[in-house]
Amino acid sequence: MSSWRQSTKKQYEPYLQRWNTFCCKREIDPIHTSVDKALEFLTELYQTGLRYSAINTARSALSSIIQIPQDIQFGTHPLVVRFMKGVFENRPSLPKYVETWDVDQVLSYLRQLSPVKSLSLKDLTLKLVTLIAILSGQRLQTIHLLNLKSMIIGKSSYKFVIDTVLKTSKVGVHNSVLELSSFPPDRRLCVVFVLREYLLRTKPLRNGETQLLLSYIKPFNPVSKDTLARWIKAVLSKAGIDVTKFSAHSTRSAATSAAKLRGVPLEVIMNKAGWRRPTTFAKFYNKPIQRENNFAKGLLLPYASKCGNK
């Protein structure tokens, strides 16, 4: 259990608690038990109306603690595999989205929030957070971790070193740097320009606080991931996106889908988003690639010809 991440513990805990209650009522050992008893527990969960995804999490939780004869892992036991296949057939876990929203719609709205020097701290903050989410392709977990202590200021970019384990981190693999590059053709969509204004505006409010993103109301405390999610959803809503359908996390899907459509090399997208699974592009079109930071530029390309620096 010491190898579990906090997110894993949070997922497993409710099912392990229910498993312990199940075992106590039947006076059985929760560790050394039979496949039949554990399947009875999963069946009970199914009967409460849970879908495949939730029951599969419960299966993983049990598989991590119970020991069954013949040294077979519970989760891969033939009876368990067959049971889970039946659950999937009856209550499948389907993708949350079958389509994504148009990045241009949100970028057009953010472009209207100008000039940045005239924006309220609230609008400046929401514009910055949403631009970072779209142009980095990163999870809110990563954006929440951005810190001035690990900020490297370049001539036309800001880099943030991430020294905390992320959801996409694996042994030997860690997306350790988030880079934000300038977009000279239109400062209204230049995340570096917006970030500079934000740093200038928040400097007297920090009182030693180094987390990048602060509340825009007194006492200007560091904000949580949930707050970032609410901010992004507020921007999406004002831009005309259906937030009853799309969550804040959908920025990751929308941004990477748009980048691919606009010709950003797939390998760049994979690296930017922190994904490591091989792709057809990487296998069959694996020519030398210039590893420049063109992820954000690819997204902003349609705006390069539109004049207006404010």
C-alpha positions in Angstrom: 0.0 0.0 0.0 3.0 2.3 0.5 3.5 2.3 -3.3 0.0 3.6 -3.9 -0.4 7.2 -4.9 -2.8 9.5 -3.1 -5.2 9.3 -6.0 -5.1 5.5 -5.9 -5.7 5.5 -2.2 -8.7 7.8 -2.6 -10.2 5.6 -5.3 -9.6 2.3 -3.4 -10.5 3.4 0.2 -14.4 3.4 -0.1 -14.4 -0.1 -1.7 -11.9 -1.5 0.9 -14.1 -0.1 3.7 -17.1 -1.8 2.2 -15.2 -5.0 1.7 -14.2 -5.0 5.4 -17.8 -4.4 6.4 -18.9 -7.3 4.1 -16.3 -9.6 5.7 -17.1 -8.6 9.3 -20.8 -9.4 8.8 -19.9 -12.8 7.4 -17.0 -13.4 9.8 -14.5 -14.1 7.1 -10.9 -13.1 6.7 -10.6 -10.1 4.4 -7.1 -11.0 3.3 -7.1 -14.8 3.0 -10.4 -15.6 1.4 -11.9 -17.4 -1.6 -12.7 -16.2 -5.1 -16.3 -17.0 -4.5 -16.6 -14.7 -1.5 -14.9 -11.8 -3.3 -17.1 -12.3 -6.3 -20.1 -12.3 -4.1 -19.0 -8.9 -2.9 -18.6 -7.6 -6.4 -22.0 -9.0 -7.3 -23.5 -7.1 -4.3 -21.9 -3.9 -5.7 -23.4 -4.6 -9.1 -26.8 -5.0 -7.6 -26.6 -1.5 -6.1 -26.5 -0.1 -9.6 -22.7 0.6 -10.0 -21.4 0.5 -13.5 -18.3 -1.3 -14.9 -15.8 1.5 -14.1 -16.7 1.5 -10.4 -16.8 -2.3 -10.1 -13.5 -2.5 -12.0 -11.9 -0.2 -9.4 -13.3 -2.4 -6.6 -11.8 -5.4 -8.4 -8.4 -3.7 -8.5 -8.7 -2.7 -4.8 -9.4 -6.3 -3.8 -6.7 -7.7 -6.1 -4.2 -5.5 -4.2 -4.9 -7.0 -0.8 -6.5 -10.5 -0.9 -4.6 -13.7 -1.3 -6.1 -16.7 -2.8 -4.8 -20.3 -3.2 -2.6 -21.3 -6.2 -0.8 -18.0 -6.1 -3.2 -16.5 -8.6 -4.0 -12.8 -8.5 -7.7 -12.2 -7.8 -8.1 -9.7 -10.6 -6.8 -12.0 -13.3 -8.6 -15.2 -12.1 -10.6 -16.7 -14.9 -13.9 -16.4 -13.0 -13.3 -12.8 -12.2 -12.4 -12.0 -15.8 -15.6 -13.7 -16.9 -17.6 -11.8 -14.3 -16.2 -8.4 -15.3 -16.8 -9.2 -19.0 -20.5 -9.7 -18.1 -20.6 -6.5 -16.2 -19.2 -4.6 -19.2 -21.7 -6.1 -21.6 -24.6 -5.1 -19.3 -23.3 -1.8 -18.0 -20.4 -0.6 -20.2 -18.2 2.3 -19.4 -18.4 4.5 -22.5 -16.2 7.6 -23.2 -17.5 10.7 -21.5 -17.3 12.6 -24.8 -17.9 11.5 -28.3 -16.8 14.9 -29.6 -15.0 18.0 -28.2 -15.4 21.7 -28.4 -13.8 24.2 -30.8 -10.7 25.8 -29.3 -11.2 28.8 -31.7 -14.4 29.6 -29.9 -12.7 30.0 -26.5 -9.6 31.7 -27.9 -11.8 34.2 -29.7 -13.4 35.0 -26.3 -10.1 35.3 -24.5 -8.9 37.6 -27.3 -11.7 40.0 -26.4 -10.4 40.3 -22.8 -7.9 43.0 -23.7 -6.0 45.1 -23.1 -4.7 43.1 -20.2 -3.6 46.2 -18.2 -7.2 47.3 -18.1 -8.6 43.9 -16.9 -9.7 43.3 -13.4 -7.6 40.9 -11.4 -10.4 38.4 -11.7 -10.6 38.5 -15.5 -6.8 38.6 -15.8 -6.5 35.5 -13.6 -9.2 33.6 -15.5 -7.7 34.5 -18.9 -4.2 33.3 -17.7 -5.4 30.0 -16.3 -7.4 29.1 -19.4 -4.6 30.1 -21.7 -2.2 27.9 -19.8 -4.6 25.0 -19.8 -5.2 25.2 -23.6 -1.7 26.0 -24.7 0.1 23.5 -22.5 -2.3 20.6 -23.0 -1.7 19.7 -19.3 -3.8 18.4 -16.5 -5.1 20.8 -13.8 -2.8 18.9 -11.4 0.2 20.1 -13.2 -1.1 23.7 -13.6 -1.9 23.8 -9.9 1.8 22.9 -9.1 3.3 25.8 -10.9 5.5 27.7 -8.5 7.7 30.8 -8.7 10.5 29.0 -6.9 10.9 26.7 -10.0 10.2 29.4 -12.6 12.9 30.0 -15.2 12.5 33.3 -17.1 13.7 33.2 -20.7 13.9 35.9 -23.4 10.5 34.9 -24.8 9.3 32.2 -22.5 8.7 31.0 -19.0 9.6 27.5 -17.9 8.3 25.8 -14.7 10.2 22.8 -13.3 7.7 20.2 -11.9 9.4 18.3 -9.1 6.3 16.5 -7.9 5.1 13.1 -9.1 2.2 13.6 -11.6 -0.5 11.2 -12.8 1.4 10.6 -16.0 4.7 10.0 -14.2 6.1 6.5 -14.4 9.4 4.9 -13.3 12.0 6.6 -15.4 9.5 8.8 -17.1 8.5 12.3 -15.8 7.3 15.3 -17.8 9.3 17.6 -15.6 9.1 21.0 -17.4 6.1 23.1 -18.5 7.1 25.8 -21.0 5.0 28.7 -22.0 6.2 30.5 -25.1 5.4 34.0 -26.5 3.2 34.6 -29.5 4.3 37.9 -31.0 1.7 38.1 -33.8 -1.0 38.9 -31.3 -0.3 39.8 -27.6 -4.0 39.4 -26.8 -3.4 35.6 -27.0 0.3 35.6 -25.8 0.4 33.7 -22.6 3.8 35.2 -21.8 2.5 38.7 -22.1 -0.5 37.8 -19.9 1.7 36.0 -17.4 4.0 39.0 -17.1 1.1 41.3 -16.3 -0.2 38.8 -13.8 3.1 38.5 -12.0 3.4 42.3 -11.8 -0.2 42.6 -10.5 0.1 39.9 -7.9 3.6 40.8 -6.6 2.4 43.1 -3.8 -0.3 40.6 -2.8 1.8 37.5 -2.3 3.3 38.1 1.2 5.9 35.4 0.5 3.5 33.0 -1.2 5.2 31.3 -4.2 2.4 29.3 -5.8 1.8 30.9 -9.1 -2.0 31.0 -9.0 -3.7 32.9 -6.2 -7.2 33.8 -5.4 -8.3 37.2 -6.9 -10.1 38.2 -3.7 -8.6 38.9 -0.3 -6.6 37.5 1.4 -5.3 36.3 -2.0 -4.5 32.8 -0.8 -3.2 29.9 -3.1 -6.1 28.2 -4.8 -6.9 24.5 -5.1 -7.3 22.4 -8.2 -11.1 22.5 -7.7 -11.0 26.3 -7.8 -9.0 26.2 -11.1 -11.6 23.9 -12.5 -14.4 26.3 -11.6 -12.5 29.2 -13.1 -12.0 27.4 -16.4 -15.6 26.3 -16.6 -16.6 29.9 -16.0 -14.5 30.9 -19.0 -15.8 28.1 -21.2 -19.4 29.0 -20.3 -18.9 32.7 -21.2 -17.3 31.5 -24.5 -20.5 29.6 -25.3 -19.3 26.1 -24.5 -21.9 23.7 -22.9 -20.4 23.2 -19.4 -23.2 20.8 -18.5 -21.5 18.5 -21.0 -17.8 19.5 -20.8 -15.7 19.7 -17.7 -12.6 21.8 -17.1 -10.5 18.8 -17.9 -11.9 18.8 -21.5 -9.4 21.6 -22.3 -6.7 18.8 -22.6 -8.8 16.9 -25.2 -9.9 20.0 -27.1 -6.3 21.4 -27.3 -4.6 18.2 -28.4 -7.3 17.4 -30.9 -7.0 20.9 -32.4 -3.2 20.8 -32.5 -3.3 17.5 -34.4 -5.9 18.9 -36.9 -3.6 21.9 -37.5 -0.6 19.8 -38.3 1.4 19.9 -35.1 3.6 16.7 -35.2 2.0 13.9 -33.2 5.3 13.3 -31.4 5.3 16.9 -30.2 1.7 16.5 -28.9 2.6 13.3 -27.1 5.6 14.9 -25.4 3.7 18.1 -24.5 0.8 16.2 -23.0 3.1 13.8 -21.1 1.8 10.7 -23.0 4.3 7.9 -23.8 2.3 5.3 -25.7 3.7 4.6 -29.2 1.6 5.8 -32.1 1.2 4.9 -35.7 2.8 8.2 -36.7 5.9 7.5 -34.6 6.2 4.0 -36.0 5.7 4.5 -39.7 6.6 8.2 -40.2 9.5 8.3 -37.8 11.6 10.9 -39.6 13.9 13.3 -37.7 11.8 15.8 -35.9 12.9 19.3 -34.9 11.8 19.4 -31.2 10.8 23.0 -31.1 8.0 24.3 -28.9 5.4 24.5 -31.7 2.5 23.0 -29.8 1.1 26.4 -28.6 2.1 28.1 -31.9 0.2 25.5 -33.8 -3.0 26.3 -31.8 -2.5 30.0 -32.3 -1.6 29.9 -36.0 -5.0 31.1 -37.3 -4.6 34.3 -35.3 -1.1 35.2 -36.6 -2.5 37.1 -39.5 -5.0 39.0 -37.4 -3.5 42.3 -36.5 -3.9 43.9 -33.1 -1.5 44.1 -30.2 -3.0 45.6 -27.1 
